[in-house]
Amino acid sequence: MDRFAYRDGELFAEDVPVSAIAAEAGTPCFVYSRATLEEHYDRLAEAFAPIAPLICYSVKSCGNLGVLRVLAERGAGMDVVSGGELFRAQTAGVPAAKCVYAGVGKTDAEIRDAIRAGLGLFNCESEQEFENIARLAAEMRETVRVALRINPDVDPKTHRYTSTGKKETKFGVDLERARRFFATYGRDPHARLEGLHLHIGSPIYTVDPYREAMTKTAALVEELARDGFEIRSIDLGGGFGADYESSQSPPLKEYAAAIVPLAKPLHDKGVRFILEPGRTIVANAGILVVKVLYTKTSGDKRFAICDAGMNALLRPSHYGSFHFIWPVAPGAAMTPARRTLDPKIDGTVAQDVVGPLCETGDFLALDRQLPASLGRGELLAVFTAGAYGMSMASRYNSSPLPAEVLVSGSRAEVVRHRESYDALIEHEREPKMLSLRSPAPVATRGQVPTLEKTR
Ligand SMILES: *Cc1c(COP(=O)(O)O)cnc(C)c1O
């Protein structure tokens, strides 16, 4: 479910017309709905209530401080994968003690900062990383808690770029090595190895991979108990789906129905559960608004050229992902009933929705049925863009990063301004070795081509 809906032919974010938001914030801009974020968080908490998990929202899916604050107010912890994300979480008011930190390449500086901040749990991905965390904690005379990221070798049946729990990925350690890992490191006095972590991929639309992973994890917990190691926490990761087509709610109850029966006996024995949802909370809670700059036809192909493409939303180009796109103010007759590939409305024609960048891969949609009347200055909404939208946005072609707006009821607030040109170059320094007055190299002196002379 989300709170982006058409009323009388015009798209609203909760109770605010999206066109009014675009007029205020400019385009491209991301618009997030607070009520949608809260509803998704609450539904997830409710579905998994029997195992009372700590819900650590995945900062990398959408790290805007306003979004983090909405979830922090609900009691969420945060799942971070870098020092920068831990900084964001803390800035949004989330205590480090409620943060879990995964990632295969944590630097010494990041580990030290996390220890100093009082991080809740390191999700450790390799033997060398564990030794490094233990060494740094000992140096700092601190004790930290560590969970081992295991790789349960299940196929999540998702895009190979986001499949993270098969045997041959860079993430975690496989099940055979997990027992040896505990035997080697399970008694470290500074890095207390007491949890298991898994994150098998994203998005996962069926419950079987979770069931399989949870079954294997429960078996490992028993084996470790026989070896004399007690598991205190199990972090099941994220990966729950979002609805990219019709804004139905993701099947949170189905995931819970598959996972909870396997997890409950462990919960009842005192194991603390953690979830790391990103996409399922924020994907449907955000849209990207872009403006059509020009339309053109090349051969048989029709293009709508917009003021942002892969720089604002990389997913279509990078993963081949589908996002429903429709005008912000199509009029009542052209309002789609469902957000599907073919919205079955008369008067549409196939077009490529592309961005302004100098890349053929710069598109938001290919061969998409959109109103034939689509023209200059019209706003388009790209739906389900809250997750892995802004957080993967780039400044390629020196494109300033988009604005971000948070809506709550009839209020809309800019929570990130569109970048200025100054911001584009603020970290750059003119090289002192060069001076604008230095003469041209001898070989070309006197024959430096200029635009006037090239004819
Ligand atoms: C990316 C990531 C998540 C969140 O995944 P979603 O599909 O957005 O739920 C959770 N845990 C880890 C370790 C991740 O890397």
The ligand as a Tripos MOL2 file, in Angstrom:
@<TRIPOS>MOLECULE
LIG
   15    15     1     0     0
SMALL
NO_CHARGES

@<TRIPOS>ATOM
      1 C1         21.0830   -4.1790    1.6650 C.3       1 LIG1
      2 C2         21.0140   -4.9210    2.9350 C.ar      1 LIG1
      3 C3         19.8060   -5.0410    3.6250 C.ar      1 LIG1
      4 C4         18.5030   -4.4760    3.1210 C.3       1 LIG1
      5 O1         18.0020   -5.1460    2.0290 O.3       1 LIG1
      6 P1         16.5200   -4.8220    1.5010 P.3       1 LIG1
      7 O2         16.3440   -5.6800    0.3490 O.co2     1 LIG1
      8 O3         16.4840   -3.3920    1.1620 O.co2     1 LIG1
      9 O4         15.5910   -5.1600    2.6040 O.co2     1 LIG1
     10 C5         19.8200   -5.7050    4.8300 C.ar      1 LIG1
     11 N1         20.9620   -6.2380    5.3300 N.ar      1 LIG1
     12 C6         22.1370   -6.1480    4.6850 C.ar      1 LIG1
     13 C7         23.3530   -6.7330    5.2960 C.3       1 LIG1
     14 C8         22.2010   -5.4920    3.4700 C.ar      1 LIG1
     15 O5         23.3660   -5.4100    2.8260 O.3       1 LIG1
@<TRIPOS>BOND
     1     1     2 1
     2     2     3 ar
     3     2    14 ar
     4     3     4 1
     5     3    10 ar
     6     4     5 1
     7     5     6 1
     8     6     7 2
     9     6     8 1
    10     6     9 1
    11    10    11 ar
    12    11    12 ar
    13    12    13 1
    14    12    14 ar
    15    14    15 1
@<TRIPOS>SUBSTRUCTURE
     1 LIG1         1 GROUP 0 **** ****
